[in-house]
Amino acid sequence: MANLLKKEQNDTTKVNTLNTLSGKLRGIAKYDTAMSCAETAAALAEKLDFKSGISAAYRNIGLTYDYQGNYVKAIEYHTKALTINQEIGNKDGIARNYRNIGNVYDDQANYPKAIEYALKSLAIDQELNNKDGIAADLGNLGIAYSDQGDNKKALEYDFKSLTLDQKQGNKAGIAADLGNIAIAYSALGDYDKTLEYDFKALALNKELGRKIGIAFNMNSIANIYTKEKKYNEAQSILDSSLELSKNIGEKNLTMKVYIERAKLDSAKNIFNLAFEDYKKYIQFRDSLLNEANTKAVMNYEFNQKESAKKAEQDKKDALAAAENRKQKIITWSVAVGLLMVMVFAGFVVRSLRLTTIQKQEIEIKSKVIEEKNKDILDSILYAKRLQDAILPRLSLIKQYLPDSFVFYKPKDIVAGDFYWMERKGDTLFIAAADCTGHGVPGALVSVVCSTAMNRAVKEFQLTEPGKILDKVRDLVLETFEKSESNVQDGMDISLAAISRQSSDGSVEVKWSGANNPLWIIQGNSVTEIKADKQPIGKSDKATPFTTHTIKLNTGDIFFLFTDGYADQFGGPKGKKFKYKQLQDLLLANAASPTPDQAKKLDTILNEWKEGLEQVDDVLVIGIRV
């Protein structure tokens, strides 16, 4: 770095040179060196009391922290830079600071604030006729509107920004504009336009050596390839994007690559990898959007107002002291009276200020909670998408089992219960499974267990239900043993393999169960096939699962189920529904069409709850042969 500074340069020129170098190094993702240049510039400028140099250095430090995902430090240094620029009346600097603060708000998903600060910056840049600044402000408005879902409005700002950057010959700005336009077109579902602008942006970023832009464009292209089912192309691009974003230490981009990989793995039905990528996405997202970061950004305006209020109060105090010195001729009695009034007023003002601060703190905390709840809900909704992908389509079940029903009622958005189906030759496998817990924890375990079921049948070519459950238990234990924690999770399951016998037209059902039994209704009688009293998971005395073979005739109906229905509290005394009552209900309605049976189960369950909360996931599968 020292070699880049000419000896004949004076000290203020050295500060400016270091700041310029910091910006260029940041642009090619050399963050450590960029930070070193900015910090050296700040130290030298502070020694010289070179205000504009200090401000520029602080801005560079804030931008570097922002690129690295450290929003607490980013907002701290952007605020320092803004304070100095306001002190010296540097309007161009103030506009830049507003722009940078708006970007941090956008990173924090606070889009109204991002738009507010982009408009503040735009107003100053238009006043100064700063074309580069105006283009950047328009681009930031486009990003914020796109992020909050108004993509048509986003395109208006993106194209205005592009036109300005092209007139100015600002290649870096043009590349950013092209990438932003691609994002908006992607959200609008125009994938041809998306790829057109992404590839233009990618070529320009490669020409400029802008690694962060390259990784950004590749991630966007991979997203479209996944949607178009070009999985190999998407995988290759995502691998390159991940390596690049990790190498440059860009956490925000790394996070986005992992969520794209999770989508790709999910589309390819590789749910165990989708699960792992999603966990890594969550880890990066939580490190970027933690409570401390959110509070730091949201407290910015509050702290600014408090600083302004304190300065105003100091000014008033100084004027009051001067006035007091002029009033020495006032009698002691009047002085004492005035003093008492001032003391009383002080108590009132203090009380009002405390009330205002408390109110603001409550509002800030409420906003933090609201943002965290939104993040949690977004994560749960994406987890639901992953879980829905492992469930067989109901239309497919109806295709293979026309006279059947699946009554599935999760307690929460996602569930620990799941149903599973697979076909192998002339044999159809179907299962009702209950994983440990419900909600998000249960759903995560269900992905592991469903993947193990698929592997047992497809990879290990097993067809006997008991042996399938043995293998699933091994695979589940193998997965959980990789964790340093002592994971006790697993599942209960009822698994049937159905095949029609050509000789007499009967149906052969081979069945095995872990804790959950099988019920068969023939005429007016119910037969229960008991399950092995052990789970799929850790067990003190694990034994091989038993396979039962049953022959059924036309009109017979059998049921696979979990414990949620029988365990539901309700009725006149708030007690459990219980298995005997469930069995009687199924027997009473066995002759009805299967869709009517599912509706009856739903009606009775709702009547039984009588407004009480559902205690567990509910799953009942009925199949008539």
Helices and strands as residue ranges (DSSP letters): G 2-4, H 11-27, H 31-48, H 51-67, H 71-88, H 91-107, H 111-128, H 131-147, H 151-168, H 171-187, H 191-208, H 211-227, H 231-247, H 251-267, H 271-288, H 291-326, H 332-390, H 394-400, E 404-409, E 417-424, E 427-435, H 439-454, I 455-459, H 465-481, E 491-500, E 507-514, E 518-522, E 525-529, E 548-552, E 557-561, E 569-570, E 575-576, H 579-588, H 594-609, E 618-624
